Amino acid sequence: MNTGIRLERPRPGVARVVLARSERRNAQNPALLKALDAAFLEAVADEAVKVIILAAEGPDFSSGHDLKGSFDLDGDPIATMHTRSDQGGIEGHFNFECEFYLGLCLRWRDIPKPTVAQVQGRVIAGGLMLVWPMDLVVAGENASFSDPVTAFGVNGVEYFTHLYEVGIRKAREMLYTGDAVDAAEAHRLGMVNHVVPEDQLEDFTLDLAERIAARPQFGLRLSKLSINQQLDAMGQRQSLESALAVHNLGHANNLVKHGTFVDPDGADMIRAAARRPGPGAG
């Protein structure tokens, strides 16, 4: 059965979880997200694994949520106590997003081993929710990052860490315009650790992971725990929960106005914006 996820062990001490749904530009549905969590869990349980890389097949890292996919909790939840999404209205949808989006992202942020995202091509909307929970980000020179979903009548993606990733002003611009941030600017803003040519991306990421894996594992775990606790002391977790509630207010408004969870004109708006040259283009 093709779950859209592949788990590899390319070098000693390193596991690599690969998004393998390139025919859909690695768009995420519930089955893929559950398989991704299972792969992370397997890598964490393997004592030989010291560092986990998240990579992706194909030209793009991820095109975001698969809007043609299901929005149902199919089975027991992994990250939350919300067990049902079939109540109708916004209640069931809120439970779904608490589990599959914010809940899983926080769970992955807290993986007790160092994690590295290896990114090429486009990272759109929900794709950011796979990259941002990782500890380090290595990007190919062609990588770009965008959150255009205000076009759908919501505040932004459900793991709303824009402010922590790119700063206040750039977060506003990303959300207000839907424009992409390229790899060089993402590096300047501190969202990306390294930018390398695409043909060096895999080896560079593996070399970095091996260097990390050589250090004492418990020291790495304590370092990660301390940083995450400081983020929470700064209010990150609380602000994420608040932003998800606001996000679902947008869904509720759309449901009343349009009879669907997203503004139906949003997809056309995003496609039209993608065809326009960016600021400063000749």
Secondary structure, 3 states (H helix, E strand, C coil): CCCCEEEEEEECCEEEEEECCHHHCCCECHHHHHHHHHHHHHHHHCCCCCEEEEEECCCCCECCECCCCCCCCCCCCCCCCCCCCCCCHHHHHHHHHHHHHHHHHHHHHCCCCCEEEEECCEEEHHHHHHHCCCCEEEEECCCEEECCHHHHCCCCCCCCCHHHHHCHHHHHHHHHHCCCEEHHHHHHHCCCCEEECHHHHHHHHHHHHHHHHCCCHHHHHHHHHHHHHHHHHCCHHHHHHHHHHHHHHHHHHHHHHHCCCCCCCHHHHHHHHHHCCCCCCC
